[in-house]
Amino acid sequence: MPNIGWRIRRIGQSVFTLWAVLTLTFVLVRLLPGNPMGAMIEQLIRQGVNPARARELVSMRLSVDPNKPIPLAYVDYMANMLQGNLGMSMYYSEPVVDIIARALPWTLFVLSWSLFISFFLGVVVGALMAYWEGGKLDVGLTSWAIMMGSIPYYVLALLLLIFCAYRWGIFPTSGRQPTGVPPGFNWAYISGIVHHAALPVLSMLVASGVASLGMRGNSIRVLGEDYLRVARLRGLSDLTISTQYVARNAVLPMYTAFLISIGEMFGGSVVLEQVFSYRGLGWYMLSATYQRDYPLMMGMFTVITIAVVIALLVADLTYSFVDPRAGGQESESY
């Protein structure tokens, strides 16, 4: 495996990033003035809970023992994090891990469809723009791509909600699954899930504008390469040249952007799911902020951070396999 030393360093950087995030969370909980631990203890005392009992409850919910010295409390906290013990939700009174397990599939469902549709649409539109470079189709599609790339996803989400849900009634205004339909592997339930996820998915398609512009630039660069002229001189058909030479090489830099978009969309889901009342990770995280549910908020933040770090790591480690010319170096997206 080429540049194995670089790969080991890259993995080490990701591990360090995760450690830094968990350590920062501990510092916020335990050491800073006005920290969540102190606020939770005061809140329970105001509700009539005995101070000693309040500290015990907070210790259980945050996985941080306020009675232990800071070094020992830090070791216990990191051990709990590594074991998947993210504490107890104050608002829902259940383990944060259970809430994450319940919300994560819904977020992944929306993000996976958004990613694949955006990527496919971006590649196809970008290839068309490059093939007819300078023509009316190129000008029109470029204008569309710039417009899509300039619209914030949450603005598009609000517009879709107002017109497609409230005004025209085409899609549901909120929720993630149909009401009155028993959950199961049946057409009514599956179609209802798709119907509820349609607007969140469409809101994420703003990413296709950036992807199509990137694909256009890559394709134009590839079209000017000498090996394409050699391929034509060899008598290869236009179909072979376009599929095995142009498309294959032009789409390679898009691979890293595709993986990095996973992390970006996880972050974008925080606001998007709140707009559509779609109960995924983002919805629970923002709701936890409103409710001052610190264990749930920090648990969701940790999971989203892990998703971003892993997406970046996978993009770097696998890019050299997709494009051998990279030779194990950092991807072009950096």
Contacts in CASP RR format, 6 or more apart in sequence:
PFRMAT RR
TARGET T0000
AUTHOR 0000-0000-0000
METHOD contacts of the structure
MODEL  1
MPNIGWRIRRIGQSVFTLWAVLTLTFVLVRLLPGNPMGAMIEQLIRQGVN
PARARELVSMRLSVDPNKPIPLAYVDYMANMLQGNLGMSMYYSEPVVDII
ARALPWTLFVLSWSLFISFFLGVVVGALMAYWEGGKLDVGLTSWAIMMGS
IPYYVLALLLLIFCAYRWGIFPTSGRQPTGVPPGFNWAYISGIVHHAALP
VLSMLVASGVASLGMRGNSIRVLGEDYLRVARLRGLSDLTISTQYVARNA
VLPMYTAFLISIGEMFGGSVVLEQVFSYRGLGWYMLSATYQRDYPLMMGM
FTVITIAVVIALLVADLTYSFVDPRAGGQESESY
1 7 0 8 1.000
2 320 0 8 1.000
2 327 0 8 1.000
2 328 0 8 1.000
3 320 0 8 1.000
3 327 0 8 1.000
3 328 0 8 1.000
3 329 0 8 1.000
6 328 0 8 1.000
6 329 0 8 1.000
7 317 0 8 1.000
7 328 0 8 1.000
10 313 0 8 1.000
10 316 0 8 1.000
10 317 0 8 1.000
11 313 0 8 1.000
11 317 0 8 1.000
14 309 0 8 1.000
14 310 0 8 1.000
14 312 0 8 1.000
14 313 0 8 1.000
17 309 0 8 1.000
18 305 0 8 1.000
18 306 0 8 1.000
18 309 0 8 1.000
21 302 0 8 1.000
21 305 0 8 1.000
22 77 0 8 1.000
22 78 0 8 1.000
22 81 0 8 1.000
22 302 0 8 1.000
23 74 0 8 1.000
25 298 0 8 1.000
25 301 0 8 1.000
25 302 0 8 1.000
26 64 0 8 1.000
26 73 0 8 1.000
26 74 0 8 1.000
26 77 0 8 1.000
26 78 0 8 1.000
28 35 0 8 1.000
28 36 0 8 1.000
28 298 0 8 1.000
29 35 0 8 1.000
29 36 0 8 1.000
29 37 0 8 1.000
29 62 0 8 1.000
29 64 0 8 1.000
29 77 0 8 1.000
29 294 0 8 1.000
29 298 0 8 1.000
30 37 0 8 1.000
30 64 0 8 1.000
30 66 0 8 1.000
30 70 0 8 1.000
30 73 0 8 1.000
30 74 0 8 1.000
31 70 0 8 1.000
36 62 0 8 1.000
36 294 0 8 1.000
36 298 0 8 1.000
37 58 0 8 1.000
37 62 0 8 1.000
37 64 0 8 1.000
37 66 0 8 1.000
38 58 0 8 1.000
39 292 0 8 1.000
39 294 0 8 1.000
40 54 0 8 1.000
40 58 0 8 1.000
40 61 0 8 1.000
40 62 0 8 1.000
40 90 0 8 1.000
40 294 0 8 1.000
41 51 0 8 1.000
41 54 0 8 1.000
41 55 0 8 1.000
41 58 0 8 1.000
41 66 0 8 1.000
43 292 0 8 1.000
44 53 0 8 1.000
44 54 0 8 1.000
44 57 0 8 1.000
44 58 0 8 1.000
45 51 0 8 1.000
45 54 0 8 1.000
49 57 0 8 1.000
55 66 0 8 1.000
55 67 0 8 1.000
58 64 0 8 1.000
58 66 0 8 1.000
59 65 0 8 1.000
59 66 0 8 1.000
59 67 0 8 1.000
60 87 0 8 1.000
60 88 0 8 1.000
61 87 0 8 1.000
61 88 0 8 1.000
61 89 0 8 1.000
61 90 0 8 1.000
61 295 0 8 1.000
62 87 0 8 1.000
62 294 0 8 1.000
62 295 0 8 1.000
63 76 0 8 1.000
63 77 0 8 1.000
63 80 0 8 1.000
63 81 0 8 1.000
63 85 0 8 1.000
63 86 0 8 1.000
63 87 0 8 1.000
63 295 0 8 1.000
64 73 0 8 1.000
64 76 0 8 1.000
64 77 0 8 1.000
65 72 0 8 1.000
65 73 0 8 1.000
65 76 0 8 1.000
66 73 0 8 1.000
68 76 0 8 1.000
80 86 0 8 1.000
80 87 0 8 1.000
81 302 0 8 1.000
84 97 0 8 1.000
85 95 0 8 1.000
85 97 0 8 1.000
86 95 0 8 1.000
86 96 0 8 1.000
86 97 0 8 1.000
86 100 0 8 1.000
86 295 0 8 1.000
86 298 0 8 1.000
86 299 0 8 1.000
86 302 0 8 1.000
87 95 0 8 1.000
87 96 0 8 1.000
87 97 0 8 1.000
87 295 0 8 1.000
87 299 0 8 1.000
88 94 0 8 1.000
88 95 0 8 1.000
88 96 0 8 1.000
88 295 0 8 1.000
89 95 0 8 1.000
89 96 0 8 1.000
89 99 0 8 1.000
89 288 0 8 1.000
89 293 0 8 1.000
89 295 0 8 1.000
89 296 0 8 1.000
90 291 0 8 1.000
90 292 0 8 1.000
90 293 0 8 1.000
90 294 0 8 1.000
90 295 0 8 1.000
90 296 0 8 1.000
91 288 0 8 1.000
91 291 0 8 1.000
91 293 0 8 1.000
91 296 0 8 1.000
92 99 0 8 1.000
92 293 0 8 1.000
92 296 0 8 1.000
96 295 0 8 1.000
96 296 0 8 1.000
96 299 0 8 1.000
96 300 0 8 1.000
99 284 0 8 1.000
99 296 0 8 1.000
100 281 0 8 1.000
100 284 0 8 1.000
100 299 0 8 1.000
100 300 0 8 1.000
100 303 0 8 1.000
103 279 0 8 1.000
103 280 0 8 1.000
103 281 0 8 1.000
103 282 0 8 1.000
103 283 0 8 1.000
103 284 0 8 1.000
104 280 0 8 1.000
104 281 0 8 1.000
104 303 0 8 1.000
106 176 0 8 1.000
106 278 0 8 1.000
106 279 0 8 1.000
106 280 0 8 1.000
107 266 0 8 1.000
107 269 0 8 1.000
107 273 0 8 1.000
107 280 0 8 1.000
107 281 0 8 1.000
107 282 0 8 1.000
109 193 0 8 1.000
109 197 0 8 1.000
110 197 0 8 1.000
110 200 0 8 1.000
110 201 0 8 1.000
110 204 0 8 1.000
110 269 0 8 1.000
110 273 0 8 1.000
110 278 0 8 1.000
111 204 0 8 1.000
111 262 0 8 1.000
111 265 0 8 1.000
111 266 0 8 1.000
111 269 0 8 1.000
113 197 0 8 1.000
113 201 0 8 1.000
114 200 0 8 1.000
114 201 0 8 1.000
114 204 0 8 1.000
114 205 0 8 1.000
114 207 0 8 1.000
114 265 0 8 1.000
115 204 0 8 1.000
115 207 0 8 1.000
115 258 0 8 1.000
115 261 0 8 1.000
115 262 0 8 1.000
115 265 0 8 1.000
117 201 0 8 1.000
117 205 0 8 1.000
117 208 0 8 1.000
118 204 0 8 1.000
118 205 0 8 1.000
118 207 0 8 1.000
118 208 0 8 1.000
118 211 0 8 1.000
118 261 0 8 1.000
119 208 0 8 1.000
119 211 0 8 1.000
119 254 0 8 1.000
119 258 0 8 1.000
119 261 0 8 1.000
121 205 0 8 1.000
121 208 0 8 1.000
121 211 0 8 1.000
121 212 0 8 1.000
122 208 0 8 1.000
122 209 0 8 1.000
122 211 0 8 1.000
122 212 0 8 1.000
122 215 0 8 1.000
123 211 0 8 1.000
123 212 0 8 1.000
123 215 0 8 1.000
123 247 0 8 1.000
123 251 0 8 1.000
123 254 0 8 1.000
125 141 0 8 1.000
125 144 0 8 1.000
125 145 0 8 1.000
125 208 0 8 1.000
125 209 0 8 1.000
125 212 0 8 1.000
125 215 0 8 1.000
126 141 0 8 1.000
126 145 0 8 1.000
126 211 0 8 1.000
126 212 0 8 1.000
126 213 0 8 1.000
126 214 0 8 1.000
126 215 0 8 1.000
126 216 0 8 1.000
126 217 0 8 1.000
126 219 0 8 1.000
127 215 0 8 1.000
127 216 0 8 1.000
127 219 0 8 1.000
127 246 0 8 1.000
127 247 0 8 1.000
127 250 0 8 1.000
128 137 0 8 1.000
128 138 0 8 1.000
128 141 0 8 1.000
129 137 0 8 1.000
129 138 0 8 1.000
129 141 0 8 1.000
129 142 0 8 1.000
129 145 0 8 1.000
129 212 0 8 1.000
129 215 0 8 1.000
129 216 0 8 1.000
129 219 0 8 1.000
130 138 0 8 1.000
130 215 0 8 1.000
130 216 0 8 1.000
130 217 0 8 1.000
130 218 0 8 1.000
130 219 0 8 1.000
130 220 0 8 1.000
130 223 0 8 1.000
130 250 0 8 1.000
131 219 0 8 1.000
132 138 0 8 1.000
133 216 0 8 1.000
133 220 0 8 1.000
138 216 0 8 1.000
141 212 0 8 1.000
142 213 0 8 1.000
142 216 0 8 1.000
144 209 0 8 1.000
145 208 0 8 1.000
145 209 0 8 1.000
145 210 0 8 1.000
145 212 0 8 1.000
145 213 0 8 1.000
145 216 0 8 1.000
146 209 0 8 1.000
146 213 0 8 1.000
148 205 0 8 1.000
148 206 0 8 1.000
148 208 0 8 1.000
148 209 0 8 1.000
148 210 0 8 1.000
149 206 0 8 1.000
149 207 0 8 1.000
149 209 0 8 1.000
149 210 0 8 1.000
149 213 0 8 1.000
151 206 0 8 1.000
152 206 0 8 1.000
153 203 0 8 1.000
153 204 0 8 1.000
153 206 0 8 1.000
153 207 0 8 1.000
153 268 0 8 1.000
153 272 0 8 1.000
154 203 0 8 1.000
154 271 0 8 1.000
154 272 0 8 1.000
154 275 0 8 1.000
156 202 0 8 1.000
156 203 0 8 1.000
156 206 0 8 1.000
157 199 0 8 1.000
157 200 0 8 1.000
157 203 0 8 1.000
157 271 0 8 1.000
157 272 0 8 1.000
157 275 0 8 1.000
157 276 0 8 1.000
158 275 0 8 1.000
160 171 0 8 1.000
160 199 0 8 1.000
160 202 0 8 1.000
160 203 0 8 1.000
161 173 0 8 1.000
161 199 0 8 1.000
161 275 0 8 1.000
161 276 0 8 1.000
164 170 0 8 1.000
164 171 0 8 1.000
164 199 0 8 1.000
165 171 0 8 1.000
165 172 0 8 1.000
165 173 0 8 1.000
165 199 0 8 1.000
166 173 0 8 1.000
171 195 0 8 1.000
171 196 0 8 1.000
171 198 0 8 1.000
171 199 0 8 1.000
172 195 0 8 1.000
172 196 0 8 1.000
173 277 0 8 1.000
174 276 0 8 1.000
174 277 0 8 1.000
174 278 0 8 1.000
175 196 0 8 1.000
175 276 0 8 1.000
175 277 0 8 1.000
175 278 0 8 1.000
175 279 0 8 1.000
176 193 0 8 1.000
176 196 0 8 1.000
176 197 0 8 1.000
176 278 0 8 1.000
176 279 0 8 1.000
176 280 0 8 1.000
177 183 0 8 1.000
177 189 0 8 1.000
177 192 0 8 1.000
177 193 0 8 1.000
177 196 0 8 1.000
178 188 0 8 1.000
178 189 0 8 1.000
178 192 0 8 1.000
178 193 0 8 1.000
178 195 0 8 1.000
178 196 0 8 1.000
181 188 0 8 1.000
181 189 0 8 1.000
181 192 0 8 1.000
182 189 0 8 1.000
183 189 0 8 1.000
196 278 0 8 1.000
197 278 0 8 1.000
199 276 0 8 1.000
200 272 0 8 1.000
200 273 0 8 1.000
200 276 0 8 1.000
200 278 0 8 1.000
203 272 0 8 1.000
203 275 0 8 1.000
204 265 0 8 1.000
204 272 0 8 1.000
207 261 0 8 1.000
207 264 0 8 1.000
207 265 0 8 1.000
211 254 0 8 1.000
211 257 0 8 1.000
214 253 0 8 1.000
214 254 0 8 1.000
214 257 0 8 1.000
215 250 0 8 1.000
215 251 0 8 1.000
215 254 0 8 1.000
217 250 0 8 1.000
218 249 0 8 1.000
218 250 0 8 1.000
218 251 0 8 1.000
218 252 0 8 1.000
218 253 0 8 1.000
218 254 0 8 1.000
219 246 0 8 1.000
219 247 0 8 1.000
219 250 0 8 1.000
221 250 0 8 1.000
222 228 0 8 1.000
222 245 0 8 1.000
222 246 0 8 1.000
222 249 0 8 1.000
222 250 0 8 1.000
223 246 0 8 1.000
225 249 0 8 1.000
227 245 0 8 1.000
228 241 0 8 1.000
228 245 0 8 1.000
228 246 0 8 1.000
231 240 0 8 1.000
231 241 0 8 1.000
231 245 0 8 1.000
232 241 0 8 1.000
252 322 0 8 1.000
252 323 0 8 1.000
253 323 0 8 1.000
253 332 0 8 1.000
253 333 0 8 1.000
255 315 0 8 1.000
255 318 0 8 1.000
255 319 0 8 1.000
255 322 0 8 1.000
255 323 0 8 1.000
256 315 0 8 1.000
256 316 0 8 1.000
256 319 0 8 1.000
256 331 0 8 1.000
256 332 0 8 1.000
256 333 0 8 1.000
257 333 0 8 1.000
259 311 0 8 1.000
259 312 0 8 1.000
259 314 0 8 1.000
259 315 0 8 1.000
259 318 0 8 1.000
260 311 0 8 1.000
260 312 0 8 1.000
260 315 0 8 1.000
260 333 0 8 1.000
262 307 0 8 1.000
262 308 0 8 1.000
262 311 0 8 1.000
263 304 0 8 1.000
263 307 0 8 1.000
263 308 0 8 1.000
263 311 0 8 1.000
263 312 0 8 1.000
264 308 0 8 1.000
266 281 0 8 1.000
266 304 0 8 1.000
266 307 0 8 1.000
266 308 0 8 1.000
267 282 0 8 1.000
267 304 0 8 1.000
267 308 0 8 1.000
268 282 0 8 1.000
269 280 0 8 1.000
269 281 0 8 1.000
269 282 0 8 1.000
270 281 0 8 1.000
270 282 0 8 1.000
270 285 0 8 1.000
270 286 0 8 1.000
270 304 0 8 1.000
271 286 0 8 1.000
272 278 0 8 1.000
272 282 0 8 1.000
273 279 0 8 1.000
273 280 0 8 1.000
273 281 0 8 1.000
273 282 0 8 1.000
273 283 0 8 1.000
273 286 0 8 1.000
274 282 0 8 1.000
274 283 0 8 1.000
274 286 0 8 1.000
274 287 0 8 1.000
277 283 0 8 1.000
281 300 0 8 1.000
281 303 0 8 1.000
281 304 0 8 1.000
282 300 0 8 1.000
282 304 0 8 1.000
284 296 0 8 1.000
284 300 0 8 1.000
285 296 0 8 1.000
285 297 0 8 1.000
285 300 0 8 1.000
285 301 0 8 1.000
285 304 0 8 1.000
287 293 0 8 1.000
288 294 0 8 1.000
288 296 0 8 1.000
288 297 0 8 1.000
288 300 0 8 1.000
289 297 0 8 1.000
315 331 0 8 1.000
315 333 0 8 1.000
316 330 0 8 1.000
316 331 0 8 1.000
319 326 0 8 1.000
319 328 0 8 1.000
319 331 0 8 1.000
320 326 0 8 1.000
320 327 0 8 1.000
320 328 0 8 1.000
320 329 0 8 1.000
END
